[in-house]
Amino acid sequence: MSKYDDVMKLALERGFFFQSSEIYADAPAGFWEYGPLGTSMKNKLIQLWRKELVKRDEMLEIDGSVIMPEDVFIASGHLKSFVDPLVECKKCKQVFRADKIISEKSGQIVPERLSEKEFDALISKYNVRCPNCKGELSKTKIFNMMFKVGIGAKDEKVAYLRPETCQSIFVDFPRVFRTMRCKLPIAIAQTGRVFRNEISPRQCLLRLREIIQAEIEVFFNPSKANEFEKFESVKKYKLRMWIDEKIVEISCEDAVSKGIISNKLIAYYLAILQQFYEKTGIKRENMRFRTLGEDEKAFYTKQGLDFEVLTSVGWIELVACNYRTDYDLSGHAKESKKDFSVIDDGEKIIPHVFELSMGIDRTLFCIMENSFEREKERDVLKVPFYLAPITCAVFPLVNREGMPEKAREIYEMLRKNFDSFYDDSGSIGRRYRRMDEVGCPFCITIDSQTMKDDTVTIRDRDSMKQVRVKINELNDWIKKMIG
Amino acid sequence: MSKYDDVMKLALERGFFFQSSEIYADAPAGFWEYGPLGTSMKNKLIQLWRKELVKRDEMLEIDGSVIMPEDVFIASGHLKSFVDPLVECKKCKQVFRADKIISEKSGQIVPERLSEKEFDALISKYNVRCPNCKGELSKTKIFNMMFKVGIGAKDEKVAYLRPETCQSIFVDFPRVFRTMRCKLPIAIAQTGRVFRNEISPRQCLLRLREIIQAEIEVFFNPSKANEFEKFESVKKYKLRMWIDEKIVEISCEDAVSKGIISNKLIAYYLAILQQFYEKTGIKRENMRFRTLGEDEKAFYTKQGLDFEVLTSVGWIELVACNYRTDYDLSGHAKESKKDFSVIDDGEKIIPHVFELSMGIDRTLFCIMENSFEREKERDVLKVPFYLAPITCAVFPLVNREGMPEKAREIYEMLRKNFDSFYDDSGSIGRRYRRMDEVGCPFCITIDSQTMKDDTVTIRDRDSMKQVRVKINELNDWIKKMIG
């Protein structure tokens, strides 16, 4: 079994995540949800994002609506450009992306953003037919990937489910900047759900139609992107960059001076992003930043890098790092006729934007794959202690001699501070295995010695070694270990 | 100005919350969003819900998809019954709820759930016309309040934005119960966004189209609703019940023995809910539970109580407490042909459900209204310390003599543990006022004595009294005060 399958099996059997509305046979693909263990781990991951990025950098966090009016997406360009060119097989009715199947047939690179007629001409030129049944293809249709909703009793207002959280950050920028008395540079963050009508959702959390994002938009004066004090704190830190088909470790200062990264501000945010990922337990050797080619970038991006992680199904993009320039703020200023300029050292400017757009679901999957290990006698999820869905498990060694009562007492004490689990069923070995596979770092056993001297054993998940700790020191001991 | 207006003004001026997409003149009503201070306070409120309800009661928490397929809402009854009967004025084109305007004209109580023809007959009988322009009314149309979305390249799958979070709890129940090795009774909780195409959204956070809910579904064996050990811990606790047009304080045990509340399990959950609200800073005298009449209950409810809070615009429902019986689980079992039964002490049953369905946005608004006070020289938001959006503010008394550097150092120390804010602009009095109105409990000033003996002043928000505390004891002092 591949690691992908191992993680899927674990996720389903222990309820980390599973398909939404799975009891209904024809529920649409691309929707997954988190059971109790997945929810706990996902919430801890978002807390880590808050601690290591939002709070570390003194960002502001907002929480905006999922439904946004059409005007927003006219201004942002999504109505026109967030599209896939699709063709349908007239015989088997399957739907394909025109650029993909033309490219497969012709061996040529086909840009995503041609007109319907241009795609039709290429289909005809290369005599492209259905890859499945060789049937004839329909005319190309440019398909918008946003979900549309009608608001009001007669659906009179057209709106869309946001395809990225950042649009509310842009739209709210004037009020947030003013009411929080901001100065440039300032970053605004948001986490929440976004929606994309993907044609081929697949690979569980890796390609979804409903996605949890955590986005950071950094607003700055482009003429000062190299006057950036915080850069000092990361200048020696080494980024893992994909250059000439291999990974190169290069310090932030070298990357900027050699022009690999265009300025200090961007280098700083890439550095704190990679540092965040080092804290998720994803192995450093499985990380890279890859600069995107012209044909890969989103329509709003001037320069783009993907932060990618190596998994059993290849390199997966976890964070899109986009230099969006003043594209979004200027777009909304024009469409709304509102003023989006700010004063920076006496100069009136429209700020530029650099973004870190993170996929939380994908990140969670990659953390699980990177930390899953199959050992001789057990499966174990070696996630960092602070991301484990359950922090402590409490077991009475046997269900007599006052041990269950004592164990309950300890469990009640611990669960005030930590995600805790009580288990008194099955052999102690089996109870350990159940906790190992969900990554619980501390299994606490109450045995006959406990009844004499008020100490318990704590078994370390990774080394499987046991130590004895006094009950009244347990809370502090665990707090210290979590760090 | 009413308190409602005071809170609105504060919310807009300090960016707690404001209309979504406000820069666009024709953005639809009923969508609001949280700026940085609102997001901080809202997240703390959800943390309090987790601590005082979910964790206290050892509930499981899940996080499901917002988009759910049509099958779910056939089974739940929402497709048929989550409807409003609407009429439109043929002249001025305004839309009204048929039951409301017939009732206003006739003085009679009109049930919500008549057929279109029955409404038309009543309109004709009472000669009801447009309340605004006296125009003639259209035929009644039964309007479903769910937002519809099409999934796939040809919108081939019909789905809806969930109108309540609990449907994923019901649909996921078999897997969660099995994978978490549950026993009855067990509660499953979820917080997230839900969507309702309200015809008349109004009063900012009080009637929205996009709502943040926090729902708890308690699954239990109905024959054991009075064998419920946890009840012991609340039996003397007094609920505030609306009985015979007045509020009566009655202990849980009296409420059950007198048949005011139907069993111990329900009484327990109402008690811990009211205890939660006491911790939000909403005044006890402004709370009540009100039993719903037949004509007020949701279609899935056998018995319903609303937890309501008194505001400047009247009593507002914050939590719907519904005894949903086995309505939902049986509905999904029938529609999906899956087994939803569980074994409870050897007996095979479909569990019954009691729910606490909380509106987070409304709750936040009520907390702000209940804690806002206009004093002679200041506005102050007396929220509990643990809900304050900013916990500590750090001020250098003057911007010289090393005070700003020292203040920065203290700010850097505090912001690792608390939501902190640094302010060095304007008079100290003005800085205090700015923090008072957003509820910051601790303003810490660095003055000339600090430079001599490493102590600072902490000013208490409510009493405005100052104490001197040593810098190296600050963290612990604040932690202790928050409790």
Interface residues (C-beta under 8 A of the other chain):
Chain A: E13 R14 G15 F18 S20 S21 E22 I23 Y24 A25 D26 A27 P28 G30 F31 W32 E33 Y34 G35 P36 G38 T39 S40 K42 K55 E58 L60 E61 I62 D63 G64 S65 V66 I67 M68 P69 D71 V72 L86 E88 V95 F143 F147 K148 V149 G150 I151 G152 A153 K154 K157 A159 L161 S168 V171 D172 P174 R175 V176 T179 M180 R181 R193 F195 N197 I199 R209 E210 H332 E335 S336 K338 R415 S425
Chain B: E13 R14 G15 F18 S20 S21 E22 I23 Y24 A25 D26 A27 P28 G30 F31 W32 E33 Y34 G35 P36 G38 T39 S40 K42 K55 E58 L60 E61 I62 D63 G64 S65 V66 I67 M68 P69 D71 V72 L86 E88 V95 F143 F147 K148 V149 G150 I151 G152 A153 K154 K157 A159 L161 S168 V171 D172 P174 R175 V176 T179 M180 R181 R193 F195 N197 I199 R209 E210 H332 E335 S336 K338 R415 S425
